[in-house]
Amino acid sequence: MLIGVDASRVTVARRTGTELYSLRLIEALLGLDAVHRFRLYFNQPPAAGLFENVSPHVETRVIPFPRLWTHVRLGLEAATRPPDLLFVPSHVLPLWTRPPAAVTVHDLGYLHFPEAHPRRQRWYLDWSTRHSARTARVVIADSNATKRDLVAHYGVQPDKIVVAYPGFDPDLAPVVDTRTITTVKRRYGVQEDYFLHIGTLQPRKNLTRLVQAFANLRPVAQVQLVLAGKRGWLYEDLFRQVRRLGLEGRVLFPGYVDDPDKAALLSGALAYVFPSLYEGFGFPAVEAQVCDTPLICANSSSLPEVAGEAALLVDPLSVDDLTQTMALMLTDAALRADLVARGRCNRERFSWRACAETVMTALEAGSETES
């Protein structure tokens, strides 16, 4: 079988969740002992060495196009030189899909919290997800929470949806060298013990409530809150809130964290705080556990499913709940140690190899299903 794969998301310089998912899953699929051939589609030339020496059965197609690449250029390419199956790991199938298709739908957060997305983005997400879920022969979901949403909101048949938990970066590991941690902390301006959150600064991440909860900790101890990640939609409101509360110097915005620094920043944190309003999977929860970092996360969407019994769960809409849980984490060393131990067990559930094996079985079944 010739499997065409949309690999356009992996060429970005600074990858976030969807881009990392595409990269790691494609790597794992190519690394399986499978007899299938792969054709990878790029909208710009990939970096030298990307996906090379992974499989002798891989060809690449660089098909640049200025706008609407998925719907126009990828769709045309797949129609004129069709693979046996087209797989898009990044949410959106071309408008016209000639070969059988499979798609990964990561989340439907825009339906649960529409106010956290710009109107045009919300409309496009709704249309494209509905189109992709109904057009694809197989839908890959990152979690059972996303599967339930697809069934409830778009009427997708449950037996058409395959849940495949993503893995984590195999190079990610706890940093135990205190000098390395100190060096990385200094690089990002961290001077004290700190709570950490890494992710795009946008309303869906619920960071305004996190900042308010942190402000309520002021009588407890001198501690910092590090909100790392690139600036997203409405980030200015978050900056204004920090100034209004007089938290400059205690709430830090170091920007995007380079991959070599992520493990050290996670390993040095008192806890990772993940109060997101909605996540289809929530990579940071697993990454925190991989780095032996105690975890606080929301009790909604996929996060309880992903965190297992290795996190303190909070109501993401309750500032008081967040404050009390952060205070408990700050003062209870035994609790932190117990969560770290539980996290080591929980993280064993996730690997890219297992994800790729589940996805490959679904792709094989999808290519054989009658239209």
N, C-alpha and C positions, 0 to 999 in steps of 0.2 A: 504494500500500500504506500502511495505517495501522500504524505501529510504536509499540507501547506500551513505555515505558521506566521502570523503577524508578529514580527520581531521589532516593530518600529519604536516601541517604548524603551528599548534597552540602550538606545544611542544617546539619550540625554546625559549631560555631564553630571548632574546631581540628582540621583535617583531617590524617589520617595516610595511609598508603599506599592503602588501599582507597577511602577517601573522595576522595582526589586523583585516583585512577584514574577513578572515576565522573564527577567534575566535568569533567576534561579530555577524556575520551572523548565524553561527551555534547556538550560544546561543539564538538568536532571533527566529530561526526556531523551536528549541526545546520548546520555550516558547509559541508558538502559540497554540490556542485551536483546534488542529487538531487531527484527528482520526488515523493518520499515525504512523507507527513504524519507528525507525531510527536505522541504524547500522553504527557506527563511526569507521573508519579505521585509526590506528596509526602505525607509523614506529618505535616508541619507547614508553615506558609507559608514559601516561600523568601525570601531576602533581596531587597530591592528591586533591580531591574535584572538579577537572575540570569537568564541565557538570553534576555533581551529583545533585540530588534533583531538576532537571529541568523538567524531564518528566519520567513517569513510563514506557514509551515505548521505552527506549533507551538501546541498547547493544553496547559494545565496542569490537573491535578486534585489538589486538596488534600483528602485523605481521612484525617483524624486518627483514631487508635484507641489506647487505652491500652497494650495488650499484644498480642503475637503479630501485629503489624501485617502482616507479609509473608504469613503463612499464612491469616489470617482476613480482614483488610480488603482487602489487595491481591488476594488470590485471589478474593474475592467481586466486587470491582469488575471484574476482568478477565473473570469468568464472565458477569456481567449486561450489561456493555457491552464485549464482546470486541473488541480490536484484531485486525488480521490476524496479528500476531506480537507476542509479549511478550518483551522483552529485559531480563534482570536482570544488570547488570554487577558485582554484588557477591555472587556465590557461592551464594545460596539462592533457589530457585524456590518459589512457594507449594505447599503440600501437594497441593491440587487445582488443576491448570492446564488450563483449558478451551481457550484458543487455542494454536496452535503456539508453542513457546517456545525461546529461546536463552539461554545463561547463560555468564558468565565464571567459570572456576575459577582462583583465583590460586595456590594451593599446597596441598600435602598434607603439610606439615611435621609435623602431629600424628601421622602414621603412622610417620615416621622417628624422631622424638624425643618419644614420648608423655609422658615425664617432665617435659617443658617446658611442659605445659598442665594446668590443673585438670581433674579427672576428668569433671565435668559438661560442661565446654567441649569436651573431647576426644570424648565420646560424641556431642554434638550436631554437631560438625564432621564426624565420620565418617558419621552418618546423613544429614545434609543434603547433603553432597557426593555420596554414593552416589545419593540421590534425585534431585538436580539433574542429575547427569551421565547418568543413565539416562532421565530424563523428557524432557530437552531434545532437540530435533531437531539442534541445533548447539551444540557446546561450544567456547567461546573459551578458549585457554590462553595465559598470558603468556610461556611459553617451551617449548622442546622438552623440558626436564627435567620440567615439569608434565605435558606430554602423555604422556611415557613412564610417569609414575606413574599417570595415569588408566587407561592400557591395562593396566599390570601389576597394579594393586591392585583396580580396579573392573571390569575387562573391557570397557571402552568401546572400540568399534570405532575404529581409527585414522582412518578416512576421515570420521568424524563430528567430529573435533577439528581446529580451525583455530588455528594459532599466529599471534598478532598481538602483536608486541613493543610495549609502551607507549612513549610519548614522554617528554619532560621539559618542565618549565615554560618556555614561550617567553620569559618575562621574566627567567629565571635567566641570569646572565652573570658572568664573572670581575670582581672588584673590584680595580682597579689603584691606586686612591688610598690610599696608606698611612695617611693621616689618618682615612679612613673605617674602615679595618680596625682601627686603634688604638682608635677610639671604641667600636666594637662589642666588641672584646676587653675593654675596661675595663667595659663594661656587663655582661658575663658573668663578670667576675672573673678574666680571663686576664691573667697578668703576664709570661709567658715564652713561648718557642717551645712548640708543643703538637701532640700527636696528637689527632685528633678522631673521635668517633663520634656520630651523631645517630639516635635511634630510641627507641621505648618501652623502658624498663628492665624486661626480662623474661628468663627463663632461655634462651629460644630464641636470643637475641642473643649468648650465649656471653661475656658481659661479665666473669664471674668469672675466666675464663682470661686475658682481656685485661688485667685489673687485675694478676694475678699476673705476667704477662709484663712489664708496665710496671714492676712493683716490681723485677724483675731488671735493669732498665736503670739503676738508681741510681748505679753507679760510672761510667757513661758520660758523663752530662751532666745539668745541671739543665734539666728539661723537664717540661711538664705534660701530663696526660691529661684531656681534656674529654669527659664522657659526658653529652651533652645529650638531653633528651627527657622526656616525662611518665613518671610512676611507674606501673609495671605490676605484674603478679603476682610476688610474692616479691622485690620490690626491696629489702626490708629486709636480706636476706642479703648483697646487694652492698654496702650501706652498712656493715654490720658487718665485712665483709672489709677494706674500706678503713681502718677504725679499727684493726683487728687488725694490719694491716701498717704502721701509722704513716704513712699516705699522705695524711692530711688536709692540705689546702692544695696538694697536688700532683695529686690526682685531684679534679676539679670536677664537680658536679652542678648545672648552671645551670637545669635544667628545660626546658620547652618553648621552642623557638626560634621567634620570630615570623618570618614569611616575609621581611619586609624585611631582616632581619639574617642570614639563612641564607647568602647569597652571600658576604658579607664574612667570616663565620666560616669557611666552607669555603676561601675564597681565602687566608686568613692561616695556614692549618694547614701544618705540616710534611708531613703525610700524613693521609689518611682511612683508618681501620682498620675493616674490616668482616669480623669473624671469625664471622659468624652460622652457626649449625648448619644452617640450612635457609632458603632463600629461593625463592619461586616466580619472582621476577624480580630484585628488589633495586634499587629506585629510587636509593638513596644512591650506589651505584657509578657510575651515569651522572651523577648530580648532581655528584659530586666531579670527574669528568672535564670536565663542562661548565664548572666553575669553575677549571680548570687546577690541580687538587689531585692530587698523586701518590696512588696507590691501592694499599692492601694489602687483599686479600680472600681468603676461604676458597676452597679448591680443590674444593668440593663443590656439589651441587644445581645451580642455574642460574647461579651466579656466574661460573665460567669462560666460559660461553656469553655472558654479558652483558659482562663486562670485556674479552673478547677478549685481545689481546696487549699490553694497556695497563695491566697490574697485576702486582704481585708476589703470587703465589698461595702460601697457607700451609695446612698441615694444621690445621683448626680445633680438633682434639683435642690438639694438641701445644703446650704452653706454651713449650718450648724453641724450636720453629720460629717462633712468634710473636715471641719475644724477639730471636732472631737477625735476623729480617727487619726488625723495628723499629729495631734497632741499625744495620743496613746503611742503611736509609732516613735515619736521623738523621745519618749521617756522610758520605754520598755525594751531593754536590750534583749531579754529572753524571747519576747515576742518576735523581734526581728530575726533572731537566730532560727526560731522555729519556722518562720515563713521561708527563709532561705533553704532550709532542709526540705520543706515540702515542695518548693519550686524546683529543686534538683530532680525530684521524682516526676513532677508534672511535665517538665520540658521534654522528657523522653517520648512523649506522645507525638512529637512533631519532628518530621524530617522531610527534606525535599525528595529523597529517594522514594519514600512511602507515598508522598503526594503524586510523584510522577507515575508510579505504578498504578495508582487508582485512576489517574487521568488517562493513561494509555489504554487501560481496559475499557474505559468509557468511550474513547475515540474509536477503538476497534469495533465496539458494539454499534456506535453511531454510523459508521461507514457501511454496516451491513443492514441497517434498519430500512424497511421500505418507506418511501415517501408517503 
